[in-house]
């Protein structure tokens, strides 16, 4: 879907289904974009959340929440969203 491939700034959330246990397929779809500013993982399994957050190509990964951050935390993204990232180009 177009909306899942773009970097939208607004109240937009893409929720997509996946086969039970297909974590690698989810990661492949999530990383198949030119952008990587932020992402969110919602799950009851903290080990799965941590594994996925390490593999996502995003500057910020929220777990079981979204857009809750500290102004002192490093900010920036990956790929075309990487401009201005700490120690980035």
N, C-alpha and C positions, 0 to 999 in steps of 0.2 A: 504494500500500500504506500502511496505517496506520503501520507502523513507520518508513517513510520520511518521514512528515509530522510525527512527534512528536520531542520533545527527550528522548531516552532517556539515562539516566545508569546505565551498567552496561557490561558487555562486549558491546556490540552494534555490528555493522558492517553497513551495507547496501551490497551490491554489485549494480549493475544493468548490464545489457548496453545497448549503443547501437550504432547503425550507424557503420561506419568513416568518420571524418571529420566526423561530426555534432556538432561542438563546441558550436555554438549551441543545439542541442537538449538537450545535456547540461547546459549552463548554465541553460537555461529550467527543466528539471526540478529541478535542484539548488536554484535560487532560489525555487521555487514552494512555499514553506513559511512559516509564521509565525515561525520561529526561525532563528537564525544564529550560534550560539556558535562552532562550529569545523567544519572540513571537511578532507578530504585529497584530494590529487591524486597518482595513481601513473602514471608514464609514463617512457619513455626519452627523450622529446623535451623538453628543458629550455625551449625557446621556447614550446611549447604549455603547459607547466606554468606558466610565468610569466604568459602571456596569461590562462589560466583563473583563476589565483589573483587577478589584478586584477579580474576580472569577478564572482567569487563574492561573495555577500552574507553573509560570515561574518567574525567577529572575528579568528579565527586560521585560517590555511590552511597545513596541513602538506604538504610535497612529498616524496614517496617515503619517508615515515615517518609515524608518528602519535604524538601525545602526548609529543613531545620538545621541551621548551621551557626557557627560562631564567626563573628567578623574577624577574629584573629587567625582563623584557619586559612591555610593556603588555598587559593582559588585558581581555577583554570581548567582547560579541557585537553583533549587529545585531538589529533588529526586537524581538520579545518577549524575546530573550536579551540585550538591551542594557543592562539595569540594572547599574549599577556600573562601566560602561566609562569609561576615562579621557576627560575632557572631555564625557561624556555627561550625560543628565538625572539 
